[in-house]
Amino acid sequence: MPNPLKNPEAQKCLERLDAISPTTAKAMFGGWGYYSEGGPIYAIYAVDQGYFKVDDESRHHFEEAGQGPFIFNGGDKPMAMQYYSIPEDDWLRPESLARWIQLGQEAAARAAAKKTGKRKPLA
């Protein structure tokens, strides 16, 4: 079982994710990052809501469900992150939540693979 988080709602989110796919959490920037076992961050909990990693390949699934990005105040203007919410009821339906988890994990894996391939050559 994952370590309890200080925020009960973030803990509840972690428990729902972990029940479907082994997940750990780390505190980050006033929220929480959710990581697949041994993998990259695939979801976050911020401003009392969970969000899943998206990319160009997966974003349309979230938009078709009427969902949008996590937006934070980046100084002088709002900044949209590559993490989208899911329909609130889907947090309560394991079969629906499993689909969002898979989309988030796949987007996170693609992003990690891109970063790995961008290493600078030695001089």
Backbone as ProteinMPNN parsed JSONL, in Angstrom:
{"seq_chain_A": "MPNPLKNPEAQKCLERLDAISPTTAKAMFGGWGYYSEGGPIYAIYAVDQGYFKVDDESRHHFEEAGQGPFIFNGGDKPMAMQYYSIPEDDWLRPESLARWIQLGQEAAARAAAKKTGKRKPLA", "coords_chain_A": {"N_chain_A": [[0.854, -1.189, 0.0], [0.543, 2.237, -0.791], [2.348, 5.01, 0.723], [0.65, 7.089, 3.076], [-0.754, 10.162, 1.996], [-0.596, 13.678, 2.724], [-2.823, 15.105, 1.988], [-6.151, 14.272, 2.019], [-7.831, 13.87, -0.25], [-5.997, 13.659, -2.347], [-4.787, 11.332, -1.499], [-6.936, 9.537, -1.728], [-7.236, 9.581, -4.489], [-4.761, 8.463, -5.232], [-5.097, 5.876, -4.143], [-7.185, 4.898, -5.74], [-5.956, 4.887, -8.27], [-3.796, 3.147, -7.773], [-5.111, 0.771, -7.229], [-5.722, -0.167, -9.702], [-3.432, -0.004, -11.309], [-0.114, -0.475, -10.336], [1.048, 2.189, -8.44], [2.923, 4.993, -7.35], [3.427, 7.913, -5.287], [4.665, 11.266, -5.258], [5.428, 14.284, -3.581], [5.028, 17.453, -5.116], [5.506, 20.75, -6.093], [3.355, 21.872, -4.512], [1.403, 20.041, -5.012], [0.788, 16.681, -6.093], [2.641, 14.113, -7.683], [2.0, 11.309, -9.682], [3.287, 8.157, -10.245], [3.92, 5.449, -12.443], [4.776, 2.122, -11.541], [8.155, 2.033, -11.332], [8.259, 3.651, -13.524], [7.724, 6.654, -15.571], [6.265, 9.835, -14.521], [2.785, 9.904, -14.707], [0.42, 11.065, -14.034], [-1.068, 13.796, -12.224], [-1.94, 15.477, -9.156], [-3.538, 18.329, -8.459], [-4.678, 21.444, -7.233], [-7.048, 20.412, -6.099], [-7.852, 18.357, -7.882], [-7.484, 15.554, -10.116], [-5.26, 14.883, -12.835], [-4.273, 13.689, -16.067], [-1.389, 12.724, -17.964], [-0.932, 13.953, -21.246], [-0.44, 13.864, -24.82], [0.232, 14.73, -28.267], [-0.818, 12.516, -29.509], [-2.71, 11.433, -27.76], [-4.354, 13.448, -26.736], [-6.816, 14.099, -27.988], [-8.672, 12.206, -27.061], [-9.283, 13.056, -24.484], [-10.257, 15.633, -24.979], [-12.51, 14.995, -26.528], [-14.053, 13.939, -24.55], [-14.838, 16.176, -23.318], [-12.999, 17.461, -21.69], [-10.327, 19.448, -20.21], [-7.071, 21.111, -20.012], [-4.753, 21.231, -17.199], [-4.329, 24.314, -15.805], [-2.153, 26.834, -14.794], [-1.054, 29.774, -13.007], [1.425, 31.283, -14.565], [3.22, 33.402, -13.751], [3.088, 36.191, -15.493], [1.108, 35.339, -17.181], [-1.475, 32.874, -17.873], [-0.642, 29.387, -17.891], [-0.884, 26.46, -19.756], [-0.692, 23.075, -18.986], [0.557, 19.836, -20.012], [-1.314, 18.012, -19.027], [-4.424, 16.606, -18.515], [-7.785, 16.798, -17.256], [-10.237, 14.31, -16.254], [-13.575, 13.002, -16.838], [-15.562, 13.47, -13.961], [-17.148, 11.344, -12.91], [-15.818, 9.133, -13.918], [-13.738, 8.586, -12.213], [-14.872, 6.976, -10.372], [-15.511, 4.658, -11.639], [-13.984, 1.768, -12.23], [-13.368, 0.478, -14.738], [-13.515, 2.576, -16.587], [-11.664, 4.362, -15.484], [-9.352, 2.841, -15.746], [-8.864, 2.991, -18.486], [-8.165, 5.728, -18.818], [-5.886, 5.802, -17.215], [-4.213, 4.1, -18.686], [-3.939, 5.629, -21.063], [-2.625, 7.89, -20.005], [-0.252, 6.723, -19.009], [0.875, 5.726, -21.372], [1.302, 8.117, -22.84], [3.131, 9.327, -21.118], [5.251, 7.504, -21.276], [5.972, 7.792, -23.975], [6.834, 10.464, -23.94], [9.02, 10.257, -22.202], [10.669, 8.592, -23.709], [11.286, 10.284, -25.828], [12.809, 12.231, -24.509], [15.005, 10.708, -23.704], [16.193, 10.164, -26.134], [17.268, 12.621, -26.814], [19.847, 13.258, -26.01], [22.865, 15.055, -25.667], [25.614, 14.983, -27.925], [28.935, 13.852, -27.115], [31.686, 16.07, -26.877]], "CA_chain_A": [[0.0, 0.0, 0.0], [1.34, 3.462, -0.841], [2.396, 5.817, 1.934], [-0.436, 8.064, 3.126], [-0.438, 11.533, 1.621], [-1.138, 14.644, 3.68], [-4.11, 15.55, 1.48], [-7.017, 13.092, 1.926], [-8.326, 13.678, -1.619], [-4.858, 13.151, -3.127], [-4.628, 9.945, -1.063], [-8.029, 8.779, -2.34], [-6.863, 9.483, -5.902], [-3.678, 7.476, -5.292], [-5.66, 4.548, -3.882], [-7.945, 4.473, -6.928], [-4.985, 4.579, -9.324], [-3.002, 1.988, -7.363], [-5.958, -0.422, -7.291], [-5.773, -0.597, -11.104], [-2.063, -0.129, -11.813], [0.783, -0.076, -9.245], [1.337, 3.616, -8.539], [3.498, 5.672, -6.192], [3.212, 9.359, -5.339], [5.688, 12.153, -4.704], [5.001, 15.672, -3.477], [5.662, 18.341, -6.087], [4.92, 22.068, -6.359], [2.078, 22.05, -3.846], [0.489, 18.967, -5.401], [1.367, 15.344, -6.07], [2.884, 13.441, -8.95], [1.74, 9.872, -9.616], [4.23, 7.436, -11.101], [3.721, 4.013, -12.594], [5.857, 1.396, -10.88], [9.397, 2.066, -12.089], [8.086, 4.422, -14.754], [7.643, 8.11, -15.464], [5.047, 10.44, -13.986], [1.704, 9.818, -15.688], [-0.731, 11.823, -13.563], [-0.793, 14.728, -11.133], [-3.068, 15.958, -8.376], [-3.282, 19.739, -8.18], [-5.87, 22.278, -7.078], [-8.184, 19.539, -5.781], [-8.3, 17.555, -9.019], [-6.498, 14.706, -10.774], [-5.036, 15.127, -14.266], [-3.44, 12.671, -16.703], [-0.45, 13.156, -18.999], [-1.403, 13.852, -22.627], [0.446, 14.311, -25.891], [-0.524, 14.914, -29.504], [-1.475, 11.254, -29.86], [-3.799, 11.073, -26.842], [-5.131, 14.617, -26.298], [-8.181, 14.116, -28.534], [-9.553, 11.392, -26.213], [-9.685, 13.905, -23.367], [-11.081, 16.713, -25.518], [-13.795, 14.404, -26.922], [-14.803, 13.731, -23.303], [-15.154, 17.497, -22.795], [-12.045, 17.807, -20.636], [-9.306, 20.418, -20.569], [-5.779, 21.004, -19.342], [-4.442, 21.898, -15.941], [-3.805, 25.646, -16.105], [-1.667, 27.524, -13.607], [-0.601, 31.132, -13.261], [2.862, 31.262, -14.812], [3.761, 34.754, -13.672], [2.255, 37.218, -16.11], [0.041, 34.771, -18.015], [-1.819, 31.476, -17.571], [0.113, 28.373, -18.632], [-1.552, 25.157, -19.831], [0.239, 21.949, -18.92], [0.195, 18.661, -20.798], [-2.077, 17.131, -18.146], [-5.846, 16.9, -18.675], [-8.722, 16.176, -16.324], [-11.142, 13.294, -16.81], [-14.91, 13.184, -16.263], [-15.569, 13.163, -12.524], [-17.724, 10.012, -12.667], [-14.877, 8.081, -14.315], [-12.907, 8.24, -11.057], [-15.612, 5.979, -9.597], [-15.717, 3.476, -12.487], [-12.662, 1.184, -12.496], [-13.115, 0.197, -16.154], [-13.258, 3.864, -17.239], [-10.412, 4.883, -14.946], [-8.259, 2.052, -16.335], [-8.598, 3.543, -19.827], [-7.437, 6.993, -18.653], [-4.556, 5.45, -16.707], [-3.432, 3.59, -19.817], [-3.601, 6.757, -21.942], [-1.622, 8.695, -19.318], [1.018, 5.99, -18.961], [1.429, 5.67, -22.728], [1.816, 9.453, -23.163], [4.331, 9.527, -20.296], [6.324, 6.667, -21.835], [6.429, 8.429, -25.222], [7.592, 11.666, -23.57], [10.3, 9.816, -21.636], [11.483, 8.071, -24.813], [11.788, 11.444, -26.575], [13.869, 12.847, -23.707], [16.163, 9.816, -23.741], [16.805, 10.291, -27.452], [17.779, 13.974, -27.038], [21.124, 13.48, -25.321], [23.859, 15.794, -26.444], [26.819, 14.203, -28.221], [30.147, 14.27, -26.418], [32.543, 16.92, -27.719]], "C_chain_A": [[0.89, 1.24, 0.0], [1.329, 4.194, 0.499], [1.257, 6.83, 1.922], [0.058, 9.464, 2.748], [-1.103, 12.475, 2.612], [-2.515, 15.148, 3.265], [-5.022, 14.331, 1.303], [-7.538, 12.828, 0.51], [-7.216, 13.162, -2.529], [-4.601, 11.691, -2.773], [-5.695, 9.058, -1.7], [-7.742, 8.559, -3.829], [-5.778, 8.42, -6.08], [-4.219, 6.059, -5.104], [-6.439, 4.024, -5.082], [-7.005, 4.093, -8.067], [-4.26, 3.277, -9.015], [-3.806, 0.691, -7.409], [-6.005, -0.999, -8.706], [-4.384, -0.866, -11.659], [-1.114, 0.331, -10.71], [1.307, 1.349, -9.438], [1.953, 4.105, -7.237], [3.284, 7.17, -6.373], [4.387, 10.09, -4.716], [5.123, 13.565, -4.67], [5.747, 16.51, -4.505], [4.86, 19.633, -6.227], [3.537, 22.27, -5.743], [1.034, 21.014, -4.209], [1.204, 17.637, -5.284], [1.569, 14.848, -7.483], [2.679, 11.956, -8.75], [2.57, 9.168, -10.678], [3.825, 5.979, -11.217], [4.943, 3.335, -11.999], [7.093, 1.359, -11.769], [9.331, 2.908, -13.347], [7.99, 5.914, -14.503], [6.313, 8.578, -14.861], [3.964, 10.403, -15.065], [0.449, 10.579, -15.268], [-0.276, 12.757, -12.446], [-2.09, 15.002, -10.381], [-2.726, 17.38, -7.992], [-4.611, 20.48, -8.103], [-7.134, 21.404, -6.97], [-8.725, 18.725, -6.95], [-7.147, 16.722, -9.572], [-6.454, 14.991, -12.266], [-4.094, 14.05, -14.795], [-2.584, 13.269, -17.806], [-1.08, 12.956, -20.376], [-0.273, 14.235, -23.573], [-0.406, 14.433, -27.145], [-1.305, 13.666, -29.898], [-2.702, 10.961, -28.997], [-4.747, 12.216, -26.492], [-6.593, 14.557, -26.764], [-9.148, 13.269, -27.703], [-10.114, 12.236, -25.065], [-10.608, 15.022, -23.849], [-12.451, 16.196, -25.941], [-14.674, 14.126, -25.707], [-15.142, 15.063, -22.63], [-14.21, 17.993, -21.721], [-10.975, 18.771, -21.151], [-8.062, 20.269, -19.725], [-5.755, 21.63, -17.952], [-3.788, 23.22, -16.315], [-3.365, 26.28, -14.794], [-1.179, 28.907, -14.005], [0.914, 31.132, -13.363], [3.468, 32.649, -14.798], [2.794, 35.751, -14.272], [1.135, 36.66, -16.982], [-0.249, 33.327, -17.609], [-1.035, 30.519, -18.463], [-0.663, 27.054, -18.583], [-0.494, 24.068, -19.831], [-0.284, 20.796, -19.764], [-0.434, 17.586, -19.912], [-3.533, 17.56, -18.222], [-6.667, 16.171, -17.625], [-9.514, 15.084, -17.041], [-12.527, 13.551, -16.224], [-14.945, 12.683, -14.813], [-16.098, 11.761, -12.224], [-16.756, 8.886, -13.008], [-13.914, 7.705, -13.196], [-13.557, 7.116, -10.247], [-15.862, 4.69, -10.367], [-14.367, 2.872, -12.849], [-12.375, 0.929, -13.974], [-12.837, 1.487, -16.934], [-11.923, 4.436, -16.787], [-9.218, 4.144, -15.539], [-7.884, 2.572, -17.718], [-7.782, 4.833, -19.725], [-6.022, 6.743, -18.139], [-3.677, 4.981, -17.856], [-3.017, 4.721, -20.753], [-2.516, 7.629, -21.313], [-0.264, 8.023, -19.287], [1.67, 5.917, -20.34], [2.009, 7.02, -23.141], [3.1, 9.73, -22.383], [5.505, 8.726, -20.841], [6.861, 7.27, -23.131], [7.269, 9.67, -24.92], [8.962, 11.293, -23.017], [11.222, 9.301, -22.732], [12.064, 9.212, -25.64], [12.941, 12.104, -25.827], [15.143, 12.021, -23.754], [16.905, 9.962, -25.056], [17.424, 11.645, -27.723], [19.094, 14.25, -26.324], [22.105, 14.169, -26.245], [25.07, 14.909, -26.716], [28.015, 14.743, -27.439], [31.028, 15.052, -27.376], [33.859, 16.257, -28.03]], "O_chain_A": [[1.888, 1.283, 0.719], [0.416, 4.02, 1.306], [0.929, 7.375, 0.868], [1.148, 9.881, 3.137], [-2.075, 12.099, 3.269], [-3.295, 15.577, 4.115], [-4.702, 13.442, 0.514], [-7.671, 11.67, 0.114], [-7.465, 12.319, -3.391], [-4.238, 10.897, -3.641], [-5.396, 7.956, -2.159], [-7.981, 7.474, -4.358], [-5.869, 7.577, -6.973], [-3.834, 5.146, -5.834], [-6.363, 2.839, -5.404], [-7.228, 3.095, -8.752], [-4.124, 2.411, -9.879], [-3.234, -0.381, -7.607], [-6.295, -2.181, -8.887], [-4.177, -1.834, -12.39], [-1.287, 1.432, -10.187], [1.922, 1.671, -10.455], [1.552, 3.68, -6.153], [2.997, 7.637, -7.475], [5.019, 9.605, -3.777], [4.434, 13.995, -5.595], [6.939, 16.311, -4.741], [3.652, 19.59, -6.457], [2.641, 22.794, -6.405], [-0.108, 21.102, -3.758], [2.118, 17.482, -4.473], [0.767, 15.128, -8.373], [3.135, 11.396, -7.753], [2.553, 9.537, -11.852], [3.438, 5.347, -10.235], [6.025, 3.92, -11.962], [7.086, 0.733, -12.829], [10.257, 2.88, -14.157], [8.152, 6.382, -13.376], [5.37, 7.799, -14.717], [4.196, 10.82, -16.2], [-0.483, 10.723, -16.06], [0.757, 12.539, -11.812], [-3.187, 14.787, -10.898], [-1.747, 17.623, -7.287], [-5.551, 20.165, -8.832], [-8.133, 21.631, -7.652], [-9.92, 18.434, -7.006], [-5.986, 17.127, -9.507], [-7.473, 15.3, -12.884], [-3.228, 13.559, -14.071], [-2.998, 14.2, -18.495], [-1.688, 11.919, -20.643], [0.716, 14.849, -23.171], [-1.623, 14.26, -27.094], [-2.343, 13.762, -30.553], [-3.636, 10.305, -29.458], [-5.845, 11.966, -25.994], [-7.499, 14.925, -26.017], [-10.336, 13.586, -27.646], [-11.292, 12.127, -24.726], [-11.616, 15.322, -23.21], [-13.455, 16.879, -25.738], [-15.899, 14.082, -25.821], [-15.666, 15.086, -21.516], [-14.577, 18.855, -20.923], [-10.749, 18.892, -22.355], [-7.993, 19.419, -18.837], [-6.612, 22.436, -17.59], [-2.806, 23.244, -17.056], [-4.102, 26.27, -13.808], [-0.923, 29.18, -15.178], [1.607, 30.994, -12.355], [4.162, 33.031, -15.74], [1.8, 36.119, -13.646], [0.3, 37.419, -17.473], [0.618, 32.64, -17.068], [-0.794, 30.801, -19.637], [-1.05, 26.59, -17.51], [0.479, 24.131, -20.582], [-1.443, 20.796, -20.177], [-0.122, 16.402, -20.036], [-3.85, 18.732, -18.021], [-6.307, 15.087, -17.165], [-9.464, 14.956, -18.264], [-12.647, 14.247, -15.216], [-14.424, 11.614, -14.496], [-15.548, 11.065, -11.37], [-16.859, 7.795, -12.448], [-13.333, 6.621, -13.222], [-12.874, 6.393, -9.522], [-16.374, 3.725, -9.799], [-13.666, 3.418, -13.702], [-11.249, 1.143, -14.423], [-12.009, 1.488, -17.846], [-11.144, 4.934, -17.6], [-8.183, 4.754, -15.807], [-6.707, 2.589, -18.076], [-6.815, 5.012, -20.465], [-5.073, 7.394, -18.577], [-2.532, 5.413, -17.986], [-1.868, 4.768, -21.191], [-1.591, 8.061, -22.001], [0.759, 8.67, -19.512], [2.89, 6.036, -20.456], [3.089, 7.072, -23.729], [4.047, 10.301, -22.924], [6.633, 9.218, -20.864], [8.07, 7.263, -23.363], [8.293, 9.902, -25.562], [9.957, 11.946, -23.333], [12.428, 9.544, -22.692], [13.202, 9.127, -26.103], [13.937, 12.491, -26.437], [16.24, 12.572, -23.836], [18.134, 9.889, -25.082], [18.054, 11.822, -28.765], [19.408, 15.412, -26.064], [22.161, 13.896, -27.445], [25.505, 14.167, -25.836], [28.093, 15.935, -27.142], [31.104, 14.725, -28.561], [34.693, 16.836, -28.726]]}, "name": "protein", "num_of_chains": 1, "seq": "MPNPLKNPEAQKCLERLDAISPTTAKAMFGGWGYYSEGGPIYAIYAVDQGYFKVDDESRHHFEEAGQGPFIFNGGDKPMAMQYYSIPEDDWLRPESLARWIQLGQEAAARAAAKKTGKRKPLA"}
